[in-house]
Amino acid sequence: MDENAEEVWVTRLSRVFVERSPVGPVPTILLTVGLVPFALTGVFLAFIGFDVRRVFLGSQLLASAMIAVATVLIWRYDTVVLPTFVERATEVTPHEDNRELRAIAARYRAFFTDMGATTVVWTALILFAILANDGYFRALGVPGYTDPAYLVYLVFTAWGGAITAVGIRMAATTTLCIREIGQLDFSIDPLHPDGLGGLSTIGYFAIRTTTMLSIGALGLPLAFDVVRVGGGSGIIYLLVAVYIGLIVGSFAFPTVYINRRANEIKQAQLNDTRERIHDLSDRLMAADDPEEIETLQMKLEELRTAYGTYDSVSLYPMSLSIASRLASSVLLPLFFLLFETYVI
């Protein structure tokens, strides 16, 4: 990755510690930036006492773990997943020096790092959800807005909102970037080792984003506990619906779009090959020189073989590996939804 490339604020903050750490990025981030939600949770519990409902304590720790792990996933998306996709996408975008592709990549890196509006709106929604459920905190022994414990929890909420807002931007970056690349005249290689015409690169980019977003399911138990005790369900359910929509949309929209574009390109190529086959067939019918007939027959057979190979290639960027990751990404939030509905 270019050291001078733009980075999202979480990556820049993490890099301050990573560049000074004797260990790798993952443990360093978890033990520095990742400790913030646990530290705030500890301060909150110190104010209200540790004799709290086990459901609250468990769901609060899961939410803290989600925020902590999210910092590592943001680092990985920013420094590995997005740059790697750009490099591998050159396999299906044979433009001169791939300048157009790299221009798109630079534009969406800037889009990803421009977090201002997304952070403000998303964090404000989450803070509003907390304020609308003040009964939840009264049940924990926090009497009002001026209580220090309540202020600490608002800081925890704001930090979690700022971190998870990057996940929203991540989903938008992946979806819009793939859509714009899909508008290029990319090529389809029927002999590509992935068996998908080279489109697995796009599938892996989409599913990696979806898998990273699935970690947000760890925050669902806390959201449902707030609804059950606090009573302000409307805003909570809106936030959960947005999250589920991101999980599904971050994979479904870009892959379906690419499938449609690839089929358009495939059909155009097949039509061109079909016309060449018809032209050769007409020439073969009119030929009377044995040597010319043999040559035309060989070319005709080659074209028919190429047509069959091209026609048989699967253009949906979904391999068994991608499908298994998609299933795990969907099952984690589904598990918490079913657990909330039928167990708690």
N, C-alpha and C positions, 0 to 999 in steps of 0.2 A: 504493500500500500504506500502511496505517496505521503511522505511525512508532512507535506505542506497542504494536504487536502483538508477541506472543511470537515469538521467533526461535530456531532451533536454534543450538547453541553454535558451530558452524563459521561460520555467518552472522554471529553477534555478534563473533567474533574477526576475521573478514574486514572487517567494518564499521569496526573500529578503524583499519585501514589505508586503506580506501576513502574515508572521510570526510576524510582528510588528504592524499589523493593528487591531483596535478594531471591525471592521466590517468583513463581509464574503469575500471570495476570489474574487468573480465576481466584486463587486463594487470597491474593492481595486485595482484589475488589471486594470480595466477600467480607474480609476482615477490616475494611475501612469504610467505603461508601455503603456496603451492604449491612453494616452494623447500625446505621442510623435508625431504621424503624424499630429494631430491638432495643436500642438505647432509649428511644422515646416511649416505647411500651413499658420499659422498666421504670422510667420516671413517673409515668401515669399510675402504675401499680403502687409505687412508693407513696403516692399521694392518697390513693383510695384504699390501700391495704391489699394484701394478697389473698384474703379470704373472699374470693369471688366465685361466681358460677363457673363450673368446669367447661361448660359450652362456650362461654365468653372467652375464657383463657385459651382454650384450644383454637377457636376460630381467630382470635387475635394473633396468636403465634403463627398460624397458617398464613394470615394476611401479611404479617411481617416477613415471613419466609418468601412469599410471592414477590414483595417489593425488593428484597435483597437479591434474589435470583434474577429478577428483571434487570438489575444493573449489569450483571454479567452478560445476559442475553443481548442487551443493547450494545455493549462493547463488541460482542461477537458479530452482530449484524453490521455494525458500522465499520469494523476493521477487517472482517473476513467474508461474510455472506454477500454483501453488496458488491465489493470489489471483485470477488471471485466470479459472480454472475456476469459482470461486465466482460471479464476476460473470456469466459467460456461462451458467451453469446456471440462472439465473433465467428464461431463455427457455422452459424446459420445466417449471418448477415455479411455476405461477401461484397461489401462496399470498399472502394478504394481507400486503403489505410484505415478503414472502419471509422472514418472521421465523424460520420453522422451518428453512429452508435455511441461514440465517446462523448459527443456533444449532448446526447440524450442523458448519458450517465452523469455528466457534470451538472446538468440542469436538475436532475432528481436528487443528486447528493446535496445540492444547495437547498432543494425543497425539503429534504429530510431534516436538515440541520436548522431550518427556519421554524423554530418551535413556538414563537411568541403567542400567536392567536390560539393555537391548539391547546397550549398549556393553560392559558387564562380561562378559556371556555370550559374545558374538561375539569380542571381543578375547581372552578366555581360551582359546577354541577355537583361534584362530590361533596364540597363543603356545604352546599345547600341541603344535600341529603342528610348530612349530620345535624344541621340546624333544625331541619323539619322533624327530626326524631329525638328531640331533647328528652322525651320520656325514657328513652333507652339509658341515658346517663343518670337520670334521677333514680332509676332502678339499680344503678351501680353505686349510688350514694353520692353522686355529684349534683349538688343542688341547683346550680345556675351557671350562666355564661361567664360570670366573673370569677368563678372558682379556678384556681391554678391548674387543677387536674383537667378541667375542660379546655383551657387554653393549650395545654400540652397536647391534648388529643387533636385539637384543631391543627396544630403544627404537624402531627403525625399524618393527618388526613391530607394536608396541603402537600407534604413531601410525597406521599403515596400518589396523589393526583398528578404531580409534576412528573414522576417516574412513569406512571402508566400512560400519561399523555403521549410519551415517546412511542409507546406501543401502537397507539392509534395512528400516529404519523408514519410509523413503520408499515402498517397495513396499507395506508394510502400510497406510500412511496412504491411498494411492490406492485400494487394493482395498476397504478397509473404508468409506471415505468414499463411494465410488460405490455400494456395496451399501446403505448407509443412505439415500442419496438415492433409490435405486431403490425403496425402500419407501414413498416419498411417492406421492401420486396425481398424478404429472407428466403433462403434456399432450403430445400428438403432433400436430404441424402438418404435414399432408400437402403443404402449399404452401411449406414452408421451403426457402430457396435451396440448402441442402446436399443435398436429395433424400433425406434420411434421417429426415425428421420432426423435425429439430432435434437428433437424438441424436449428431451428429458432435462436439459439445462434449465428450461423455463419451468418445468414441473417441479424440479428440486428447489428453485428459488422461491416459488409460491409455497411449497409445503414446509420449507424451513421457516418462513415467516409465520405460517399457520401454527406450526409446532411451538414456536416461541410465544405466540399469543395465548396458547392453551394454558400456560402457567398461570394466567389470570384467574383460572378456575379456583385456585387456592384462596381467592378472596371471596368466593361465593358464600361459604358458610357464615362469614361475618356479616355479609349483606343480608342474608336470610334471618340471622339472629337479630339484627337491628329491626327488621320489618316485624318479626314476631313479638318483640318487646316494645319497640318504639311506636309502631302503628302507622308511621308515614310511609306507606308502601309505594305510592305512585312514582316518586322520583327514583326509588331504589329499583323498581321493576324496569323503569326506563333505562337506567344505566346497565342493568343486566341484559336487556334486549339489545342495546347497542353493542355490548361485548359479544353476545352470541352471533349477532349479525356480522361482526368483524371476523369471527372465527370461520364462519361459512363463506363469507364473501371474499376473504383474502385468498382463498384457494379456488373457489368455484368460478368467480367472475373472470380472473385472468386466464385460467386454463380453458374455459369454454370459449372465451374470445379468441385465444390463439388457435384452438381447434377449428373454429369457423374460418379464420384467416388462412390457416394451413390448407384446409380443404379447398378454398378458393384458388390458392396457388397450385395445388395438386391438380385440380380440375382443368386449369388453364394449360398446365404442362401436358396432361393426358389428351386434351383436345388438339394441342399442337402435334403430339406424337401420332394421334389418330389420323390427322390430315396427311402427315408424312407417309404413314402406312398406306392410305388410300392412293396417294400419288405414286408410290412405288408399285402398288398393285396394278394401277393403270399402265405404268411404263412396262411392267412385266407382261401384261396382256398383249401390248403392242410390239414387244421385242421379238426378233426372229434369229438373232445371232446367239448361238449356244453359249459363248463365253459371257456375253452381256446378260443372258438369262440366268446363268449361274451366279454372277456377281449380284444381280438384283435379288435373287432368292436368298442369298446370304445376308444382304442388308435388311431384307424384309423380316427374316427370322430374328436378327439382332434387335430390330425395332419392336417386334412383338414380344420378345423376352423382356426388353426394357420396360415396355408398357405394362406387362404383367407384374414385374417386380415393383414398379412405381405404384401401381394400382393397389397392391396388397399391403403397402406399408401402413401401419397404424399411426394416426396423427393426433391421438389424444395423449397429452404428455403425462401418462399415468403408468408407471411400472409397479411391480409387486412391492418394492421397497417404498415407493411414494404412497401407495395405497395403505400400507401398514402404518405409516406415519400419520396419514390422514385419519385413520380409524382411531389411533391413540389420542390424537388431538381433539377429536369430537367426543370420545368416550369419557375423558376426564371431566369436562363440564357437565356432561349428561349424568355421570355418576353422582355429582353433588346435587343436581336438580332432583334426581330420584330419591336420594338419601333424605333431602329436605322434605319431599312430598310424602314419603311412605314410612320413614323411620323416626324422624324427630317429631 
